[in-house]
């Protein structure tokens, strides 16, 4: 029923061989390029408590909906599950040929750092490893960035211990990145298992730790510790110093941080960055031992803690110190390399300044590093936030090809107040080329001048210079600016894939908001997931929206229930981006999440297993995906472009040189370009409008002798249902609301 594209259960384990190396670069053997797998799944499986709905009839409905994967089980309200309680789900999913990612309370949320953790993990996995019916485990949904290491360690170890078990983990979307905030460096050495106790740092009691630099690490970008920030006030500054040894004869680097009394869990992991304006970090020697020393300046109550440590000698290559005296334990610490592909640019001039207004525009040229392969996350300036507080001085930053402004590349949102004190962040999320000159400019529609926008009195940056109203500043003077490549969200993805060795990347993002709203970050998320999936050569995918979420009385709707056209848009836009894991949220209706006042309705299946209208919507679309999957499983996404009078944020417009051009470039369309292992070309042409269907024409150049379409009803290549003129190279098709159609060019 599922088609020949579906990977047989016995073959799944073979795809996971060779992914057990710590901090391995890239993913496993199942890749984004020709994986041989394409999955249609859903969250969540039938309820098991207090009534077990994991019957054969309910699992037969799952299979009849063309679903081949099911993830997770109801765990809200402290509901727990062991293997025996999962038995009906395991048995009936297996008999209906649906892969179940089993949720076991002893494995879900499990983080691993120490040999003891790994032993516990393997003990809990053993019953599932021994059961040939089980081929997947659910480990975590939406982990926070500071816990990625622990979950990634778990996945890596689980795959080494039980290669036949696929691992499920799912990330939050990029708009949640302010809560994720992984470190800007690349993890090189971790002592994260040292979390059993803690102590305090004061002006009379320093804390220290000797560390041995790992092989291949020549630059120490930064260090994070685990400290209870609630005890670290804004009047207290602590400094982490890097010494050559415990004798402290040579200070190599230091970084001071001021507390904020935050209860946010992220801030329990402060990052002491040794990177400067002239250096990517502290120069260190691989294999050498150094001394990290934490000191307090004496402010506030003169006491900051817990500074977390182990209760035993957990780290063999060093030891902790308290007041200069060696201890029988080790501090929690993590050492980070620089991320070469995200090296940022900084010009520090801030002793002079200019004002921006509707008659004065300020700009700066810069040159991207040769190693960059990420998008510009944001450009930061130094501006007086106090003059910006009235909210009536809108500022926009625009990225251009040059000061001549012949080609507009991207624009930030328009800000009417600072989002970061005197150092506002103008977010762009736009891809740029390495070793290339660009020009950014800030403009205002207000006649009231806003400043200072600070600059130097001499040139502080060799790769460009400042401009005022399009005229270069004298003597090559630069404005203060910082260009940051790669977002915290992208770092989270890279950390997860590099540490875990996972061969899949999943995330969720639900675009259809309450009323008629649409989440403007939808395509930005799709762009980032596609890019990181391809960069790591892993199969990537996302969740599709099939439920309404509102508060208890319905007065606030967070996400609306989706109709067939909206679901179709969700499906085909993701397919156009090359997604190969397509999961619905949700299949079975979840119980209310009372702590968040979230109530679910309009799901495909009700709490008691009753099939609802949404079931037939997803059944229709799943059948189409299943048929297309026979071809899509072996295709690699080469490019995704948009057309229209406006295109979504963070996306690329269709280049004039691209071989498929819409006859009317104002039409809201998406073009996905793919190749298979033999180099044959495919294009998916998608209607970005989920309200209106449209008949559209496309010009192919060069002109193919013929075109075929991959049928959604059979999965075969067909030559009917469209009009193509080989003499003119014009294809004319009708696209339903939100629909995409996949076409194959002739074999070369």
N, C-alpha and C positions, 0 to 999 in steps of 0.2 A: 504493500500500500504506500509506503513512504518513498519508493523509487530507488533506483540502483545507486544514487549518489550517497545514500546513507552508509556510514562506516559500520561494519558488523561488530558486534560486541566483543568478539574474541580478538579483534585486531586493534582495539583501542590502546591497550597497554604498550604496544610497539611504538606508538607515536611519542611516548614520553621518555624514551631511553636517552641518557646522556645529558640530563638537565640538573644534576645534583651538585654542581660546583658553586661554592659560595661566591657571590658577587660576580657571577659570570656575565659577560657582556652579551646581550641579545637573548632571544628566547629559545625554546626547545625546537625539536625537529619538525613539529607541525607549524607551518609558517603562513604568513600572509600571502605568499606567492605560491599558489598551487597546493593548497593544504589537502585536497581530496576530501575535505569535510565541509559541510554546511548544515547548521542546526537551527531548528525552529523549536523554541522552548517556552517555558512560562514559570512564573512565580505566583502562587505557591501550590503545593500538592494538597490533596484533600485533608481536611481536619482529621486528627487522630484522637483528640481529647476534648471534652469528656466522652463524646461519641466517636467511634472510629469509622470514618467514611471511606477508608481505603479498601473499598470493595472492588471486585472484578468489574462490576457494571460501571463504576465511576472511572476506573482506569481505562476501560474500553471506550468511554466517552473522550478521554484524553487522546487516545490513539486515533479515534475517529475525527478528532479535530486537527489531525496532521501535526501533532506535537511529538517530538522524539526526545525531549528532555524536560524534566521537571526539577525545580530547585526549591528547597526549603519547606519547612512546615511551621505551623503556628507556634510561636514561642513567647508571645506577649503574656504578661501576667505571671511571670516566673514559671511557665509551663516547661517541664523538662522531659527528655526522651532518652531511652537507652536502646540497645539493639533489639531486645525482645519487643519493646513497644513499637518499633519500626517494622516489625515482621510483616504485617499485612501490606504495608506500602512497598516493601522490598519484593514480596512474592507477586503481587498483582501488577506492579510496574514491569517486572521481568517477564511475566507471562504475556503482557501486551506489547512487549518489545519497545518499551520507553525507558530511557536512561534516567534513573533517579539519583540526584545528589543528596545522599542521606544526611539528615540533620540529627546529630547526636550531641546531647548537652555536654558530654565530656570532651568533645572535639570542637564544637562551635565556640568561637571566641578564644580559642587556645593559642597563646603566644609562646614561642620557644626562644630561649637564649642560652641555656646551660645544658651540660650533659644530663643532668637530672630531668630537665624539661623534655629532652629528646627521648629519654627512657620512658617517661610517662606517656608521651605521645604515641610511641610505638606500641606500648601495652594497650592503649585505648583503640588503636587502629587494628590490632591483631584480629579481632573477631570479624571485621569487615574484609580484611585481607584474605582471610580463610574462606570467605563466602563468595563463590564464583558468580552469584547473582548480582553482587554489588560492584559497580564500576565508577562511582563518584561519591565525593564527600563535600558537603557544604561547610566551609570554614568561617566565612565572615561576610556580612553585607554592610557596605559603607563604613570601612574602618577610618579612623582619624589618621592624619599624616604621621603623627609622632609614634603611632603603633605599627606602622607599615613594616618595619624591620622584624618585629615579633611574628606577625602573620606570614611574612615572606619566608622567614626561617622555618616556620611550621610547614608551609607548602613544599619547600625544598626537601625537608627531611621526609615528609610523608611520601613524596614521589620516589625518593631513593629507597624507602622501606617497602612501599607497595606500588610499584610502577603501573599496575593495572588500574589504579584508582585515579580518575581525573579529579582535579581540585577546583572548587568554586570560590571565587572572591569577587566582589563587585565594588566599584569606586563611585563616589559621589561626583556630580558634574562640576565643571570649572567655576561656576558662580559661587560654589562653596569654598573656594580656595582660601579665602581669608581665615577660615577655620581650620584648614588643612595645614598650611605653612610648614612643609618640610624644609630642611636646611638647604641653603644655596650650594653647599659643597656636596661632593660625592663620598658616601660612607666608605672608609678604608679600614678602620679598626673599631671594634665595639666591645665594651664591657657592660652591656645593658643588663646582664643578669645580676649585677650588683645592686639589688633593690630591697635588701632585707632590713636595713636600719639606716641611721643617719646621725649627723652631728651639726654643730654650728660653727660658722666662721665669724670672728670678731676682730677688732683691731689688735688684740693681744694674742689671738690664736689663729694662725694661718692654717690652711689645709693644703695638702699636696699629694701628688701621685707621680711616680716614675712610670714612663711608658717607653716601649720599644717600637721604633718606627718600622712599619711593614716594608717588605721588599717592594721596590718599584715606586715608592712614595718619596718624592723629592721636595714637595711643597706641602706644608700644613696650612690649609686654607682656614680652618677653624676647629673649635672644640665645643661640644655641648656637654653640660652636666645636668643632673636632675636636682632641682632646688625648689622648695615650697615657696612660690612667689607671694603667697599671702602674708608671709613674714618679712617680705623684702619691700620696704616702703620707698617712696619717691625721694626721700631725703637720705637714702643709703646707696652708696656706690661701692661695688666690689670689683676687683681687678683680677684677671687671670694672667699670670706671667709664665712665659716659656723660658726656662733656664737650660744651660748646657748640662747641668748635673745638680745633685742635691747640695753641692758646695756653692752653687750660685755665683760662680766666677764670671759668667758671661750671660747677660740678659739678651735673648734673641728676639722676643716679641712680647707684646702685652696688649690687652684689650679691657677697657673699663665699661661696665654697664650699670645703669641706675634702675632700681626696682619700680614697680607700679602697684604693688599690693593686689595683683590680679588673682581671681579664683579660677580663671580659665585654665583648663588642664594643659593647653599648649604651653603656657608660660612657665610651666614647671621644668621646661627644657631650654633654658636660655642658651643662645649661641654666641660664643666669643670668637668673633671673626678677626683673624690676623691679617686679612687682606687689606692693603692700603691703596692709595691712588697710584702708586708706582710699582706695586708688587702684588702678585696673585696670592701671596701668603708668606709664611715664614719658611725660609730655606732650611731643609733638614736632610740628614743622611740616612738612607735606608739601613736598618740593622742597628743603628745607634740608639742609646737610651738618653732620654731627656727628662726634665723635671717640670711638671705643671704645678704652679703654686697659686692658691686662691687667697686673696687678702681683702680686708675690710677697711674703709677709710675712717670709721669711727662715728659716722652720722647716725641719726635716728636713735633706736634703742641699742645700737652697737651690737646687733646680733641677727644674723640671717641663717636660716636653716628650715627644715632639714636639708642638709647637703647629703644626698643619698649615698650609701655604701653597702657593701656586703657584710656578712658576719663571719666570713672565713677568707682564707687566701685564695680568692677566686681567679686572679689573673697571675699566671706563672711568671710573666716577664717584668713584673714591677710590684710596687707596694705603695700603700697610702701612708701619709705623714700627717700628724696632728701636732701643731706647735713645734714643728721640726723633728718630732720623734716618730720613728717608724712604727706602724701599727700592723696587727695581724689580720688586716682586711684590705679591700681595695675600693676606691671610689667608683661610682657610676661615671663612665666617660665614653665619648665617641669621638674619633678623629676623622677629619674629612679632607679629601683632596679637593682641588679646584675642578669644577666641571669645565673641561676645555671647550665644549661646544656651546657654552653659555657665557663666555667671558664678557663682562660688561665694559662700558666705556664711561670714564668719569673725567670731567674738567672741573677743577675745584675753585676757580676764580670767584670770589664773593666779596671784594673790597670796594666795588663801585656798582653802579646799577643804572637802569633805564625804566621808563614807564611805558606800559602798553595801553592803547586806547583805540577808538575807531579810526584814528588818523595815524597811529604809530604801530607798526607790526615789527616784532622782534624774532630773529631766527638764528640758526646755527647749522653749519655743515659738520658732518662727521663721517668717518670711514669705518665700515664694519670689519671686525677681525677676520682673518683668513680661516679660523677654526669654527666660526659660527654656522650651525645648521638648525637653529631655532628661530621662532618668530620674535619680533620685538614685543616684549610684554608691556613695558611702559617706558616713557621718558619722563624724568623727574627734573624739575627746576627749583630754584630757590626764590620764593616770592613772599612778600609780607602778607601773611594770612589776616592780620588785623585790618588791613585796608579792603579785604575781600569779604568781610563778614556781613555786609549789608545785603548780599544776595542779588544785587542789581548790576553786577559787572561780569557778564558772561565771557568766559575765556575758552577758546578752542585751539587745540594743537593739531596742525596738519602736516603730514609727511609728504614731501615733494621729491622729485628726482634731482633738482638743483635749485639754486637761488633764482633762476629764470622762471621757475614754476611752470614748466611746460607740460609736466605730467603729474597729476595728483595721485598719490599712492594710497593714502589712508588718512582718516581723521579720527580723533578722539571724540568722546561725548563732549558736549558743552557743559562746563562747570560754572556754577554761580557762587561757589564757596570752595575752600580748600578741602581735600579729602585726606590731608596728611600734614596738618600744621603749616609751617613755613616751607615745606618741601612737597608740594602737591605732585601726585602721580597722574600722568595723562596716559591712560591705557589704550593700546592700539591692537594688540594680538594679530600683527600682520607679518607675513613671511618676507624676509629680505635675503639678498644674495651676499655671500662672503666677499670681503675685500672690495667693497663697493661704496662709493660716496653717495650720501643722501643729505637732504636739507629739511629741517623741521622749522616750523614757524608758529608762533602764537599770535592770535588776533582777538579783538574784542569788538562787540557791536555798541559798546558804551562810550559816550564822550568823556566820561569821568576817568582820568588816568589811574592805573593800578600799578603799584611798584612798591619797593624796588624789585625789579627782576635783576638779580645780581650778576655781575660780571667781574672780570679781573681788570687790572691796569696794564698787564702785559699778557702775552700769549701763554696760556696754561695747557693747551692741547694741540699737539702737532698735526692731528689728522683732520683739522678743519678750522673754521673761524666764525665769529659772530657777525650778524648782519642787522641793520636797522633800516626799515623801509626799503629793503632790497640792496642797500649799499653796505659793502664790507666795512667793518670797524677798523680803525687805524691800527697799525702795528700788529695785525693778526690777533687782536684781543678776542677772547672767548667768553660767552656767558657760562655761568655755573650750569652744568647739566649732567645727567646720568642716563645712559641708555642701557636698559636691562633686557637681556635676551632669555627667553624661557621662563615660564610662569612657575609658581609654586606647585600648581596642579601638574604640569608636565614633569617636574621633579618627582612628585609622588608616583606618577606612572613609571618613570625610569627606575626609581628605587625598588618598586614592587617587582618589576620584570627582571632587573639585573640581579637582585638578591634571591628571588624565588626560583628563577629559571622557568617560570610558567610559560606555557605555549598558548595562552589565551588572555585576552584583555577585555573586560566587561565594565560597563558603566551604566548609570541611569540618568535620564533627563526627560522630564515630561513637559511638552511645550504648550498644551492646551489648558490655559488658565481659566479661572472662573469667568462666567459671562462669555464674551467673545474674545478674550485676551489671548495673546500668543507670546511665548517667551522668546525675546530677541536674542538670547544666547544660544538658541538651539543649533544653528549652523556653526557657530563658533566651537561648540562642544564637538560636533561631528568632525570638523576640520582637525581639531587637536587629537582626538582619538584615532582618526585615520593616520595622521602623521606619526604618532608614537607607535602605533601598531606596525606600520611599514618600516619604521626605523629599527625596530627590534625584530622584525620578520616573524610576527606572531599573528594568529587569527584574532581579529577584533570584532566586537559587536556591542549591542546596547539593548536596553529595554524599550518596549513599545507601550503606549498608554492605552489602557482598556478599562479604566475605572474612574469613578467620581470620588473625590475626597472632600468632605465638608465638615463643619463642626456639628455638634449634636442637634441643634435646632435648624440647621440648614441656612442660617443667616449669613454665613461666610463660606464661600466655595473656593477652596484652594485650587483644585483641578476639576474641570467639568467632565462629565461623561462624554465619550467620543462617539460620533456617528461613523458610518462606514467610510465616508469620504475622508474624514480626518484620520482614521486608522490607516487608510490606503496611503495617504500622504506620508504618514510616519514610516510605513513599510518601505515605500519606494524611494524616498529621499535617502534613507539609510542604505538601501541596496545600491543606490547610485554612488555612494561613498565607499562601496566595497565591503560593507559589513557582512560577516558570515555567521555570526551568532545573533539570532533575532529572538528575543524573549519578551513575552507579554507580562506586563504588570497591571493587573493581576489576573490569574485564571480563576482560582477559588476565592470566594469573598473572605477577606480577613476579618477577624473580630476587631472591634474598635480599639484604637490605641488611646486609652483614656488619659494618659499623661500628656499627650499632645492634642487631646480633644479632636481626634481624627476619626471620622466614620466613613466607611467604604460602601458604595452602592453602584448599581449599573454594571456590575462585574459579569463576565461571561457565565459564571456558575455561582449560584447562591450558596449561603452557609449550609443548607441541607442537601446540596447536590443538584438542585433543580437547574436545568439548562435555561438560560435567559437569552434575550435577543442578541446580546453581545457575543454569545457562543457561536452563532451562525455567521456573524461578521468575521471573527477570527478564523473560523473554519474555512471560509471562502478565501481569505487572504493567505492562510497557511498552505492551502492546496496550491495556490499560484506560486508561493515561494518554494514549495517542495519541487514543483516542476522546473522552475528556473534554477533551482539549486544544483541540478545535474550539470549545468554549464558553469554557474557562478563559482562552484567549489574550486575550480581549477584556474580561475582568472586572478590576475594581479591588477589592482587599481593603479593607473598611471597618472591620472589627473582628474580633477573635478572643477568645472567652471559654471558660472551663473550668468544669465542674461536678464534684462528687465530695465525699466526706467530707473530703478534703484536695485542694488543687490544687497543681500544680508551682510551684516557686520562680520569681518574676518574672512570673507570669501573672496575668490578671484573671479574677475570678469573674463569672458571668453577672449583669448588673444586673437588678433587679426590674422595671425599665421596658422591658427588651429584648423584642422582639416574638415571640421563640421561647423557650419555657421547657420544660426537661425535666419530665415529670410527676413523676419521682423525682429530685430534685436531688442525691441521694447517688450516682447513677450516674456513673462516670468517663468523661465525654464532653467533646468539643470542638465548639464551634459557630463556623464561619467565615461571616462575612456579607460579601457581594459585591454590587456593582452593575455593570451594563454602561453603555455610552456614552449610552443612552437613559434611564438611571435605573431600569431593571428590577432587581428584587431577586432574589438567589440566596442559598441557605444550603447549606453543606456540614456535615453532621452526622456526627461521627466517634467511633468507639469508641476510647478511650484505653487500653484493655486489650488487650494482644497475646497474652494467655493464654486468655481466655474470650470467646466470642461472647455476644451478648445481644439480647433483644427489648426495645425501648424505645418510649415514647410522648412526643410533644412537643405542647405547647399553643401554637397560633398566635393572637396577638391584636394587631391585628384579624384576623378569620377570613377567609382567602382563599376566593374562590368555588371555586377548584380549585388543585391542585398538579400539577406534572409533574416527572419525574426525567430527568436527562441520562443516557442509557444508556451503560454501560461497554462494551457489545458493539457498538453502532452509532453512538454519538455523537448520536443523535436524542433529542428530548423524547418521553417515553412516560408513560402514565398507569396503568401496571400494575406489579405487584411490590411494592406497599405498600398500606396502608389509610389513607384520609383521609376524615374526616367534616366536610363543610363547615358543618354546623349547629353543631357543637361546636368546630370548629377543631383537632381532635386528629388528629395523624399518628402511625401506628404502623408501625415498620419493624424488621427484623432486621439487625443489623450483625455481620458476621464478625469474627474476631479482628483488631483493628487497622484495620478497614475504615472508609472514609468514603463517603457518598453525597451527590450534588449535586442539589439541588432548586431549581426555578424557580417563583417566584410569578407570578401573571398580570400581563400588561402593564397598566400603569395606564391 
